Amino acid sequence: MKAYDMVIKNGIIVTATDVYKADIGIKNEKIIEIAKEIDSNSAGNVIDATDKYVFPGAIDVHTHLDMPFGGTVSSDNFETGTVAAAYGGTTTIIDFALQSKGESLKKALEIWHNKAQGKAFIDYGFHIAITDMNDEILDEMKELIKEGYPSFKLFMTYEGLRVNDDVLLKALLLAKEEGGLICVHAENFYIIDYLVKKFIREGKTHPKFHALSRPTIAEWEAVSRAVKIAQFANAPLYIVHLSCMEALKEVTYARNRGLPIMAETCPQYLLLSEERYEEEGFNGAKYVMSPPLRSSEHLQALWEGLKCGQLQVVSTDHCPFFLKGQKDLGKDSFDKIPNGAPGIELRLALLFSYGVMTKRITLQQFVEIISTNPAKIFGLYPQKGTIAIGSDADLVIFDPSIERRVTKELLHENVDYTPYEGFRITGLPVATIVRGEVVIKDGKLVGQKGYGKFLKRKNLMVV
């Protein structure tokens, strides 16, 4: 008889390709057996998942924990942020280590490792955000790809962060040769800069002018340009937080021609529209993020993009700031409002409720976009992103019968609001398991601070 650390009984297992009922046996952090029935008498822990789904642990490849921005720092750190993630069914995050001007990439990583060390409840990795490129940095990129840091982010906008097209080209060429991946925040700096200055000059300082200063054409143009530079370099490219139908058309056109272009969107761009900026007083600042929320026709186009496989991932871009004490730094002018919003905890519940339950996506597509594709693209598959023998025992037991109305009080994110206040959700995680250890069970935190480990990554895949 096999001995197990844990057996999950009677669950409905869902992967990117299959749905079936089976038991799961776990030993030494790994899945060691999947069978119709497993004798659990020798198991240290038995969890009954009758009438519940068992998903591979969700992977959020776009978070900003403890990140300096706009004169303040995002309000979730690696302790509070990973707790909230675990409550929502996320077992791995990939955060962004941001290079400062004149700083080496290794220094940026050292800073972010110190932020995370001993705090995380779930596993984590780092992308490196490059803001100051030179030949030494290019050499560092080669070295770091070999050391398990294969993904890099470049900004095409933001004064002080953005890079020029020649830097993007150099990075793409190097990543192609060394087996890395370039991710881009694609918005046209000059269009945005012109409109921001114009609106301020005209006294138009309300939060809604943040959105008006970042029109869809700014994103469309930058995505188009990035795709063409990647095509010239013959390199894969990953577009972060895509928000509009025009940009999606550029990605779709490129993919239909066989180019290795991939893109993510986020729940806010699927569920929230630009009318939110008209909320009373300063409340529109809750939704100041970049890119901004779009009109409702864009939401439907993005859902179609997910259904058709032209968008590969739904991440959160979780970057929370308190409305009182942080967002109100921009009380007098929208351009001073810290960009970002919370979302790390509700991703699975929202996508299940408004995607699976409305038949916009299937259960298997749901797993694909929240777990399997992120694992494949960013070098974690099959260690993570699936339910298979030999994979990490990262699992989410999800009860589809639970119904809730979203309130800030329901959540564990360290911020004073949620953009999804009042949303009705059907289905919530009831247990989150990371490498065979229960972190969340029946609404209670039972995991250990510091249990989450850093993940080196390799073998990136184009999907």
C-alpha positions as CSV (number, residue, x, y, z in Angstrom):
1,M,0.0,0.0,0.0
2,K,1.3,3.4,-0.9
3,A,1.7,6.1,1.8
4,Y,0.4,9.5,1.0
5,D,0.8,12.9,2.6
6,M,-2.6,13.9,1.3
7,V,-5.4,12.4,-0.7
8,I,-8.1,14.4,-2.4
9,K,-11.2,12.3,-2.9
10,N,-14.1,12.4,-5.3
11,G,-13.2,15.7,-7.0
12,I,-14.1,16.7,-10.6
13,I,-10.6,17.2,-12.0
14,V,-10.4,19.9,-14.7
15,T,-7.3,20.5,-16.9
16,A,-6.9,22.4,-20.1
17,T,-7.9,19.3,-22.1
18,D,-10.0,17.0,-19.8
19,V,-12.8,16.9,-17.2
20,Y,-13.1,13.7,-15.2
21,K,-13.8,12.4,-11.7
22,A,-10.9,10.9,-9.8
23,D,-8.8,10.9,-6.6
24,I,-5.4,12.5,-6.3
25,G,-2.6,11.1,-4.2
26,I,0.2,13.5,-3.0
27,K,3.6,12.8,-1.5
28,N,6.7,15.0,-1.0
29,E,5.1,18.1,-2.6
30,K,4.2,16.2,-5.8
31,I,1.2,14.4,-7.4
32,I,2.2,10.7,-7.3
33,E,-1.1,9.1,-8.3
34,I,-4.4,9.9,-10.1
35,A,-6.9,7.1,-10.0
36,K,-10.6,6.4,-9.9
37,E,-10.3,5.4,-6.3
38,I,-7.3,5.7,-4.0
39,D,-7.1,4.0,-0.6
40,S,-6.7,6.9,1.7
41,N,-6.2,5.0,5.0
42,S,-2.5,5.7,5.0
43,A,-2.9,9.3,4.1
44,G,-1.8,12.0,6.6
45,N,-4.6,14.3,5.3
46,V,-7.8,13.5,3.4
47,I,-9.9,16.2,1.7
48,D,-13.3,15.3,0.4
49,A,-14.0,17.2,-2.9
50,T,-17.4,15.7,-3.7
51,D,-19.3,18.0,-6.1
52,K,-16.4,20.3,-6.3
53,Y,-13.9,21.1,-9.1
54,V,-10.2,20.5,-8.7
55,F,-8.2,22.9,-10.8
56,P,-4.4,23.2,-11.1
57,G,-3.2,26.1,-9.0
58,A,-3.8,29.4,-10.8
59,I,-0.7,31.4,-11.9
60,D,-0.8,35.2,-12.0
61,V,2.0,36.4,-14.2
62,H,1.4,40.1,-13.7
63,T,1.5,41.5,-10.2
64,H,3.1,44.6,-8.6
65,L,3.7,43.9,-4.9
66,D,5.6,46.5,-2.8
67,M,6.3,48.5,-5.9
68,P,7.3,52.2,-5.8
69,F,5.2,54.2,-8.2
70,G,3.9,57.8,-8.5
71,G,5.4,59.0,-5.2
72,T,4.1,56.1,-3.2
73,V,4.3,52.3,-2.9
74,S,1.7,49.7,-3.9
75,S,-0.2,48.8,-0.7
76,D,0.1,45.0,-0.9
77,N,3.5,43.5,0.0
78,F,4.6,39.9,-0.5
79,E,2.8,38.9,2.7
80,T,-0.6,40.5,2.3
81,G,-0.5,40.1,-1.5
82,T,0.2,36.4,-1.5
83,V,-2.4,35.8,1.3
84,A,-5.0,37.5,-0.9
85,A,-3.8,35.6,-3.9
86,A,-4.1,32.3,-2.0
87,Y,-7.7,33.1,-0.9
88,G,-8.5,33.5,-4.6
89,G,-7.0,30.2,-5.7
90,T,-3.6,31.5,-7.0
91,T,-0.7,29.4,-6.0
92,T,2.1,31.1,-8.0
93,I,2.7,34.7,-9.0
94,I,5.4,36.3,-11.2
95,D,6.1,39.8,-10.0
96,F,8.2,42.6,-11.6
97,A,11.7,43.5,-10.4
98,L,12.1,47.1,-11.6
99,Q,15.5,48.4,-12.6
100,S,16.3,51.9,-11.5
101,K,18.4,54.2,-13.7
102,G,22.0,53.4,-13.5
103,E,21.4,50.2,-11.6
104,S,22.3,46.7,-12.7
105,L,19.6,44.1,-13.3
106,K,21.1,42.0,-10.5
107,K,20.7,44.9,-8.1
108,A,17.0,45.1,-9.0
109,L,16.7,41.4,-8.4
110,E,18.5,41.7,-5.0
111,I,16.0,44.4,-3.9
112,W,13.0,42.3,-5.0
113,H,14.3,39.1,-3.4
114,N,14.7,41.0,-0.2
115,K,11.1,42.2,-0.5
116,A,9.8,38.7,-0.9
117,Q,12.2,36.6,1.3
118,G,10.4,35.0,4.2
119,K,7.1,36.7,3.5
120,A,5.3,34.8,0.7
121,F,2.6,32.2,1.4
122,I,2.7,30.9,-2.2
123,D,5.4,30.4,-4.8
124,Y,6.8,33.3,-6.8
125,G,9.1,34.3,-9.6
126,F,10.3,37.5,-11.1
127,H,10.3,39.2,-14.5
128,I,12.9,42.0,-14.8
129,A,11.6,45.4,-15.9
130,I,14.4,47.1,-17.9
131,T,14.4,50.9,-17.9
132,D,18.1,51.7,-18.6
133,M,19.7,49.6,-21.4
134,N,23.3,49.5,-22.4
135,D,25.8,46.9,-23.5
136,E,26.5,45.8,-20.0
137,I,22.8,45.3,-19.4
138,L,22.6,43.2,-22.6
139,D,25.3,41.0,-21.2
140,E,23.5,40.7,-17.9
141,M,20.3,39.6,-19.7
142,K,22.2,36.7,-21.3
143,E,23.6,35.7,-17.9
144,L,20.2,36.0,-16.1
145,I,18.4,34.0,-18.7
146,K,20.8,31.1,-18.0
147,E,20.2,31.6,-14.2
148,G,16.4,31.2,-14.5
149,Y,15.2,34.8,-15.1
150,P,14.1,34.4,-18.8
151,S,11.4,37.1,-19.1
152,F,11.9,40.9,-19.3
153,K,9.5,43.8,-19.4
154,L,10.0,47.0,-21.4
155,F,7.8,50.1,-21.2
156,M,6.9,52.0,-24.3
157,T,5.5,54.8,-22.2
158,Y,6.0,56.6,-18.8
159,E,8.7,59.2,-18.5
160,G,11.7,57.7,-16.7
161,L,10.6,54.1,-17.5
162,R,10.1,54.0,-21.3
163,V,12.6,52.7,-23.8
164,N,13.1,53.7,-27.4
165,D,12.5,51.4,-30.3
166,D,16.2,50.6,-30.8
167,V,16.3,49.3,-27.2
168,L,13.2,47.1,-27.8
169,L,14.8,45.8,-31.0
170,K,18.1,44.9,-29.2
171,A,16.2,43.2,-26.4
172,L,14.1,41.2,-28.8
173,L,17.1,40.0,-30.8
174,L,19.0,39.0,-27.7
175,A,16.0,37.2,-26.1
176,K,15.5,35.3,-29.4
177,E,19.1,34.1,-29.4
178,E,19.2,33.2,-25.7
179,G,15.8,31.7,-25.2
180,G,14.2,34.6,-23.3
181,L,10.9,36.5,-23.8
182,I,10.3,40.2,-24.0
183,C,7.0,41.6,-22.6
184,V,5.9,45.1,-23.5
185,H,3.6,47.7,-22.0
186,A,2.4,49.1,-25.3
187,E,1.1,52.7,-25.4
188,N,2.3,55.6,-27.5
189,F,4.2,58.0,-25.2
190,Y,3.9,61.0,-27.4
191,I,0.1,60.9,-27.9
192,I,-0.4,60.5,-24.2
193,D,2.1,63.2,-23.3
194,Y,0.4,65.7,-25.7
195,L,-3.1,65.0,-24.3
196,V,-2.1,65.1,-20.7
197,K,-0.4,68.5,-21.1
198,K,-3.4,69.7,-23.2
199,F,-6.0,68.7,-20.6
200,I,-4.0,70.2,-17.7
201,R,-3.5,73.4,-19.6
202,E,-7.3,73.6,-20.1
203,G,-8.0,72.9,-16.5
204,K,-9.4,69.4,-17.1
205,T,-8.1,67.6,-14.1
206,H,-10.9,65.2,-13.1
207,P,-9.9,61.4,-13.0
208,K,-11.9,60.8,-16.2
209,F,-9.3,62.7,-18.2
210,H,-6.8,60.0,-17.3
211,A,-8.8,57.7,-19.6
212,L,-9.3,60.4,-22.2
213,S,-5.6,61.1,-22.3
214,R,-4.9,57.4,-23.2
215,P,-7.2,56.7,-26.1
216,T,-7.3,53.3,-27.9
217,I,-5.2,54.6,-30.8
218,A,-2.3,55.1,-28.4
219,E,-2.4,51.4,-27.5
220,W,-3.2,50.3,-31.0
221,E,-0.3,52.2,-32.5
222,A,2.2,50.9,-29.9
223,V,1.0,47.3,-30.2
224,S,1.3,47.5,-34.0
225,R,4.8,48.9,-33.8
226,A,6.0,46.4,-31.2
227,V,4.6,43.5,-33.3
228,K,6.4,44.8,-36.4
229,I,9.7,45.2,-34.6
230,A,9.3,41.6,-33.2
231,Q,8.5,40.4,-36.7
232,F,11.7,42.1,-38.0
233,A,13.7,40.4,-35.2
234,N,11.9,37.1,-35.8
235,A,11.4,37.0,-32.0
236,P,8.5,36.0,-29.8
237,L,6.7,38.9,-28.0
238,Y,4.2,39.1,-25.2
239,I,1.8,42.0,-24.9
240,V,0.8,42.8,-21.3
241,H,-2.7,44.0,-20.2
242,L,-4.2,44.4,-23.7
243,S,-7.4,46.4,-23.4
244,C,-8.9,47.3,-26.7
245,M,-10.3,45.7,-29.9
246,E,-7.9,47.5,-32.2
247,A,-4.9,46.1,-30.4
248,L,-6.4,42.7,-30.4
249,K,-6.9,42.8,-34.1
250,E,-3.1,43.5,-34.5
251,V,-2.3,40.5,-32.4
252,T,-4.8,38.3,-34.2
253,Y,-3.5,39.3,-37.6
254,A,0.0,38.6,-36.5
255,R,-0.9,35.2,-35.1
256,N,-2.9,34.2,-38.1
257,R,0.3,34.8,-40.1
258,G,2.2,32.4,-37.8
259,L,4.1,35.0,-35.9
260,P,4.9,34.1,-32.2
261,I,2.9,37.0,-30.7
262,M,1.1,36.4,-27.4
263,A,-1.1,38.7,-25.3
264,E,-2.8,38.8,-21.9
265,T,-5.8,40.8,-20.8
266,C,-7.2,41.3,-17.3
267,P,-10.6,41.0,-15.5
268,Q,-11.0,44.8,-15.4
269,Y,-10.9,45.0,-19.2
270,L,-13.4,42.2,-19.4
271,L,-15.9,43.5,-16.8
272,L,-15.5,47.2,-16.2
273,S,-16.2,50.0,-18.7
274,E,-15.3,53.7,-18.9
275,E,-18.5,54.9,-17.3
276,R,-16.8,54.1,-14.0
277,Y,-14.8,57.3,-14.3
278,E,-18.0,59.3,-13.9
279,E,-18.6,58.1,-10.4
280,E,-19.3,60.8,-7.9
281,G,-16.6,63.1,-6.7
282,F,-13.1,61.6,-6.7
283,N,-14.3,58.0,-6.9
284,G,-13.3,57.7,-10.5
285,A,-9.7,57.5,-9.3
286,K,-10.4,53.9,-8.2
287,Y,-10.1,53.0,-11.9
288,V,-7.1,55.0,-12.8
289,M,-4.9,52.4,-14.4
290,S,-3.0,52.1,-17.6
291,P,-4.3,51.3,-20.1
292,P,-7.6,52.7,-18.8
293,L,-11.0,51.2,-19.0
294,R,-12.6,51.2,-22.4
295,S,-16.2,51.4,-23.8
296,S,-18.4,48.4,-23.6
297,E,-17.8,47.1,-27.2
298,H,-14.2,46.5,-26.3
299,L,-15.2,44.2,-23.5
300,Q,-17.2,41.9,-25.8
301,A,-14.3,41.8,-28.3
302,L,-11.9,40.7,-25.6
303,W,-14.2,37.9,-24.5
304,E,-14.3,36.8,-28.1
305,G,-10.5,36.9,-28.2
306,L,-10.3,34.6,-25.2
307,K,-12.9,32.2,-26.7
308,C,-11.0,32.0,-30.0
309,G,-7.6,31.6,-28.4
310,Q,-6.2,34.9,-29.7
311,L,-5.7,36.0,-26.1
312,Q,-3.7,33.4,-24.2
313,V,-3.7,34.6,-20.6
314,V,-5.8,36.5,-18.0
315,S,-3.6,38.0,-15.4
316,T,-4.5,40.8,-12.9
317,D,-1.9,43.6,-13.1
318,H,-2.6,43.8,-9.4
319,C,-1.2,47.2,-8.3
320,P,-3.3,48.5,-5.4
321,F,-3.3,51.9,-3.8
322,F,-5.5,53.2,-1.0
323,L,-8.1,55.7,-2.3
324,K,-7.5,57.7,0.9
325,G,-3.9,58.5,1.4
326,Q,-2.5,57.3,-1.9
327,K,-4.8,57.8,-4.9
328,D,-5.7,61.2,-3.4
329,L,-2.1,62.4,-4.2
330,G,-3.8,63.3,-7.5
331,K,-6.8,65.0,-5.9
332,D,-6.0,68.2,-7.8
333,S,-4.9,66.6,-11.1
334,F,-5.4,63.2,-12.7
335,D,-1.8,62.9,-13.8
336,K,-0.7,62.7,-10.1
337,I,-3.0,59.7,-9.3
338,P,-1.0,56.5,-8.8
339,N,-1.8,54.2,-11.7
340,G,-3.2,50.8,-10.6
341,A,-6.0,48.8,-9.1
342,P,-6.4,45.7,-6.9
343,G,-7.6,42.4,-8.4
344,I,-5.4,39.5,-7.2
345,E,-8.1,37.8,-5.2
346,L,-11.1,37.7,-7.4
347,R,-9.6,36.6,-10.8
348,L,-10.9,33.0,-10.6
349,A,-14.3,33.8,-9.2
350,L,-14.9,36.5,-11.7
351,L,-13.8,34.5,-14.7
352,F,-15.8,31.5,-13.6
353,S,-18.9,33.6,-12.9
354,Y,-18.8,35.8,-16.0
355,G,-16.9,33.5,-18.4
356,V,-17.8,29.8,-17.7
357,M,-21.3,30.3,-16.2
358,T,-22.3,32.6,-19.1
359,K,-20.7,30.1,-21.7
360,R,-18.3,32.7,-23.0
361,I,-15.5,30.2,-22.3
362,T,-15.4,26.5,-21.4
363,L,-14.2,25.0,-18.2
364,Q,-11.1,23.8,-20.0
365,Q,-10.4,27.2,-21.5
366,F,-10.8,28.7,-18.0
367,V,-8.0,26.4,-16.7
368,E,-5.9,27.2,-19.8
369,I,-6.0,30.9,-19.4
370,I,-5.5,31.1,-15.6
371,S,-3.0,28.3,-15.2
372,T,-1.7,26.2,-18.1
373,N,-0.8,28.9,-20.7
374,P,0.9,31.1,-18.0
375,A,3.0,28.0,-17.0
376,K,3.9,27.2,-20.6
377,I,4.7,30.7,-21.7
378,F,6.8,31.6,-18.7
379,G,8.8,28.4,-18.2
380,L,6.9,26.6,-15.4
381,Y,5.3,23.8,-17.3
382,P,4.7,20.9,-16.5
383,Q,6.0,21.5,-13.0
384,K,3.0,23.8,-12.6
385,G,-0.1,24.5,-14.7
386,T,-1.5,21.1,-14.9
387,I,-2.7,18.1,-12.8
388,A,-0.4,15.2,-13.7
389,I,1.8,12.7,-12.0
390,G,5.1,14.3,-11.2
391,S,3.8,17.9,-11.2
392,D,3.8,20.0,-8.1
393,A,0.7,19.5,-6.0
394,D,-0.6,23.0,-6.6
395,L,-4.3,22.5,-6.5
396,V,-7.5,24.6,-6.0
397,I,-10.7,23.0,-4.7
398,F,-13.5,25.1,-6.1
399,D,-17.1,25.0,-5.0
400,P,-19.3,26.1,-7.9
401,S,-22.4,26.3,-5.7
402,I,-21.3,29.2,-3.5
403,E,-22.9,32.5,-4.3
404,R,-21.7,35.8,-3.0
405,R,-22.1,39.5,-3.5
406,V,-18.6,41.1,-3.6
407,T,-17.8,43.6,-0.9
408,K,-14.5,45.0,0.2
409,E,-15.1,43.2,3.6
410,L,-15.2,39.8,1.8
411,L,-11.6,40.3,0.6
412,H,-8.1,40.2,2.0
413,E,-6.3,42.7,-0.2
414,N,-4.6,45.5,1.7
415,V,-6.5,48.3,0.2
416,D,-9.7,50.3,1.1
417,Y,-11.8,49.4,-2.0
418,T,-12.5,46.8,-4.7
419,P,-13.3,47.8,-8.3
420,Y,-15.8,44.9,-8.2
421,E,-18.0,46.1,-5.3
422,G,-21.5,44.7,-5.8
423,F,-20.6,42.1,-8.4
424,R,-22.5,38.8,-8.0
425,I,-20.2,35.8,-8.1
426,T,-21.0,32.1,-8.4
427,G,-18.2,29.8,-7.3
428,L,-15.3,30.3,-4.9
429,P,-12.2,28.4,-3.9
430,V,-12.7,26.5,-0.6
431,A,-9.1,25.1,-0.4
432,T,-5.8,26.3,-1.9
433,I,-2.9,23.8,-1.8
434,V,0.7,24.8,-2.6
435,R,3.1,21.9,-3.1
436,G,1.0,19.6,-1.1
437,E,0.5,22.0,1.8
438,V,-2.9,23.6,2.5
439,V,-2.7,27.4,2.6
440,I,-6.4,28.2,2.7
441,K,-9.1,25.9,3.9
442,D,-12.8,26.8,4.3
443,G,-12.1,30.6,4.4
444,K,-9.3,30.4,6.9
445,L,-5.6,31.0,6.5
446,V,-3.7,27.8,7.6
447,G,-0.5,28.2,5.6
448,Q,2.8,29.4,6.9
449,K,4.4,32.8,6.1
450,G,7.6,32.1,4.2
451,Y,6.5,28.7,2.8
452,G,6.3,30.2,-0.7
453,K,9.6,29.6,-2.6
454,F,11.3,31.4,-5.4
455,L,11.1,29.7,-8.8
456,K,13.8,29.6,-11.4
457,R,12.3,29.2,-14.8
458,K,13.3,27.8,-18.2
459,N,12.0,26.2,-21.4
460,L,9.6,29.0,-22.3
461,M,6.9,28.0,-24.9
462,V,5.0,29.9,-27.5
463,V,1.3,29.1,-27.3
